[in-house]
Amino acid sequence: MIDSVFTKIINHELPCHKVYEDEFTIAIIPLYPIALGHVLVIPKIQVDQFFELDDKNYQALMATVKKVAKRMKQVLKTDRIGIQVIGLDVPHTHIHVVAFNTIEEYKQTADETIPVDNQKLANMASRLAF
């Protein structure tokens, strides 16, 4: 299996805007967030579909999703924090954790035509980091 972009981030081969990391997971700000509060939670083991994770890694992933969601709620104070499991772009399980106030905000898609603003992403990562 070829290393995914997430595996390369986990292995420090590519940079990222990290919010959280533990033995089993990492949480990062995506390059093209759909909202100011958008974090990807990724298991350190590379599997394509979330249900392919063994129980230990699945439970660690979901525990980190919960921690990140609580941190986002505390910092961003939005009405809701939602999750999405999509998995079409990168063949490495990841959960999108999204802060939002309206369903329209939650259903937005990333605009990949806008240049990446690394300073803005770094600022958000810094605010959410724990």
N, C-alpha and C positions, 0 to 999 in steps of 0.2 A: 504494500500500500504506500502510495506517495504521501509524504507529510502535507497536511492541510496548512493553510495560512495560520490557523489557530495553533497547530502543533509548533509551527515556526515561531510564533509569539511566545508560547510556553517555554520553548527551548532557547529563548533570547536571541533568535536569529533575525527577528523583525521587532521594531519598536511598537509600543502600544501606550495607551492612556489607561493605566491600571487603577482600579477602584479597590480591589480586594484580591487576596490570594491566600490559599491554604494548601495543605498537602494534596488535596484531590481536585481543587477547582481554581479558576481564575475568573475575575469579573473585570471587564474592560468597557470603555466607551467606544462604540463603533465609529468608523471614519465618516459615515453618512447617517447620523442619527435622525430618527423620525420626529423627535421632540428633544427639548433641552434635557429632559430626564429620560435617557435611553441607555441601558446597560446590557451587555451580553454576558451571560454566565455560562462558562464553558468547562466541561470536565477535562482533566489533564490527560485522560485516556481517549484516544481517537477512535470513535465509532460513528457510523453514519446516522443511525436512528436512535433516539433516546431509549427506546424499549430494548435495545441491544446491550445497554449497560448492565453490568452485574449489579446486584442489589446494593452493595456497599457504595459503588460510585454513583448510582442513581440517587440514593438517599443523601449522599454528600452534595450532589448537584442541587437537589431540591432544598436542602438546608441552607445552602448558599443563596439560592433564589430568595428564600424567606428573609435572610439577613439583609441582603441588598435591598429588597422591597421596603423593609422597615427603615433602613437608613435613608432611602430616597424619600419616603413619606415624612420623616423627621426633618430633613434638610429642605425639600422642595415644597412641602405642605400643599400638594395637589389633592384634589378630591379622591382620586383613585390611583392605584398602582396595579397594572395588569401585566399578564404574561402572554407571550406568543411562542409557539414552537412551530417553526416553518421549515427550515432545513433544506431549502432549494439551492442556495448560493454556495454553501460550503459543506462538503461531505464530512462534517464533524459536528456532532450534536452540540446545540447551543440553545439557550433560552433567552428570548428578548424580554427584558423587564422595562416597562414603559410607564412613566408618570403622566397622568392626563386629567383634564377636567371635563372634557366632552368626548362623546363617542367619535366625533370627527377627528379630534386630535389622536385618538387611539388607532383609528383606521388609516391614518396618513401613511404614505409610502416615502421612502427616502429619495431625495432629489440628488442623484449622483452626477448631475451636470454642474453643480455648484462646486467650486474649488474647496478642498479640505481646509478648514480653518483650525490648524493645530493648536493655536493659542486658546481659542474658544473651547476646544475639546480638553486641553490640559487644565483649563480653569474649572470646567465641570468635574473632571476627574478629581481634582484637588478638593473641591467642595464635598464630593461624595465619598472620598477615600476614608477607610477605617481599617 
